[in-house]
């Protein structure tokens, strides 16, 4: 669960985020994003959700002022070396 409630799995402390804003459901076959009737909506890849939508590795989720990149545990990602 993603929301402004401090007990949420992903806590987003901003007034534009509902207490119980959205949920990501993960199964063995697929992950999906569900808006939980939030006041300001949930966007996936820039599109306002009207129903549950499948998630893919690297998808951009927007909740209030936050942009979250969804990452699947089965998609390997290398650590980027930053210039010092």
C-alpha positions as CSV (number, residue, x, y, z in Angstrom):
1,X,0.0,0.0,0.0
2,X,1.2,3.5,-0.9
3,X,-0.1,6.5,0.9
4,X,0.2,9.3,3.4
5,X,-0.7,7.1,6.4
6,X,2.6,6.4,8.3
7,X,1.7,2.7,8.4
8,X,1.7,2.4,4.6
9,X,4.3,0.1,3.0
10,X,5.5,3.2,1.0
11,X,4.9,6.3,3.1
12,X,4.6,9.6,1.1
13,X,4.2,12.5,3.5
14,X,2.5,15.2,1.3
15,X,-0.9,16.8,1.5
16,X,-1.6,15.8,-2.2
17,X,-1.4,12.1,-1.3
18,X,-4.4,10.3,0.1
19,X,-3.9,8.2,3.3
20,X,-4.5,5.0,1.3
21,X,-3.7,6.2,-2.2
22,X,-2.7,3.2,-4.3
23,X,-1.6,-0.4,-4.1
24,X,0.8,-2.6,-6.0
25,X,-0.3,-6.2,-6.3
26,X,2.5,-8.7,-7.1
27,X,1.9,-12.2,-8.2
28,X,4.2,-14.9,-9.7
29,X,3.0,-13.8,-13.2
30,X,2.5,-10.0,-13.1
31,X,2.5,-6.9,-11.0
32,X,-0.3,-4.4,-11.2
33,X,-1.1,-0.9,-9.9
34,X,-4.4,0.0,-8.4
35,X,-5.7,3.5,-7.4
36,X,-7.6,3.2,-4.1
37,X,-10.1,6.0,-4.8
38,X,-7.6,8.7,-4.2
39,X,-8.7,12.3,-4.4
40,X,-5.9,13.4,-6.8
41,X,-5.5,10.1,-8.8
42,X,-2.6,7.9,-9.6
43,X,-0.8,8.2,-12.9
44,X,1.1,5.4,-14.7
45,X,3.4,6.4,-17.6
46,X,1.7,9.9,-17.4
47,X,-1.8,8.5,-17.8
48,X,-4.4,8.8,-15.1
49,X,-5.5,5.3,-14.0
50,X,-9.2,4.5,-14.4
51,X,-8.7,0.8,-13.5
52,X,-5.9,-1.5,-12.5
53,X,-3.0,-1.6,-14.9
54,X,-0.1,-4.0,-15.4
55,X,3.3,-2.7,-14.3
56,X,6.6,-3.2,-16.2
57,X,10.1,-2.8,-15.0
58,X,11.1,0.9,-15.3
59,X,7.5,2.3,-15.4
60,X,7.0,5.8,-14.0
61,X,4.2,6.1,-11.3
62,X,3.1,9.5,-10.2
63,X,1.4,10.1,-6.9
64,X,0.9,13.6,-5.8
65,X,4.2,15.4,-6.2
66,X,6.2,12.1,-6.2
67,X,7.6,10.2,-9.2
68,X,8.4,6.6,-8.4
69,X,10.1,4.2,-10.8
70,X,8.8,0.7,-10.5
71,X,11.5,-2.0,-10.4
72,X,11.0,-5.7,-10.7
73,X,13.3,-7.8,-8.5
74,X,13.8,-10.2,-11.5
75,X,15.2,-7.5,-13.7
76,X,18.9,-7.1,-13.0
77,X,20.1,-3.5,-12.7
78,X,23.8,-2.6,-12.5
79,X,25.0,0.1,-10.1
80,X,25.8,3.2,-12.0
81,X,29.3,4.6,-11.4
82,X,29.1,8.3,-10.5
83,X,31.9,10.8,-11.3
84,X,33.6,12.0,-8.1
